[in-house]
Amino acid sequence: MINLQFFTSNKYKQFLKIFKQKLYFFCYNLAFNIQKRSFYAT
């Protein structure tokens, strides 16, 4: 059973904020590394 109170709590909102930031940085680094690799390949 999912605790709905958790999903409306501030702790969850804080978690979501941090999770989004981490996901953004991960994607940014990934894109940067791919660009760098393709740059050196040519």
N, C-alpha and C positions, 0 to 999 in steps of 0.2 A: 504493500500500500504506500502510495506516494504521499508524503506530508505536504499538503498544500500551503501550510503556514510558512514552511521554509522558502517556498518559491515567491512569496510576497514579502519576505523579510528583507531587511537592509543588508544582511549578511550575504544573501543570494545576489542582490544587486551589485554589491562590492565584488563578489566572486566573478560575476559576469563581466564587469568592467576590466578586471585584471586579466581574465581569460581572453577577452577581445584584444587587449593590448599585446598579450603574448602571442596570439595568433597573427596579429598584424606584423609584429617584428619578425616572426618566423617566416612569413610569406615574403616580407621585404628582403630578408637575408637570402632566402632561397632564390628569389628573382635576381638579386645582385650577383650571387655566385654563378648562376646560369649565364648571365650577361658577360661576366668576367671570363668564363670558360670559353664561350663562343668567340669572344674578342681575341683570346690567345690562340684559338684554333685557326683563325684566318690569317 
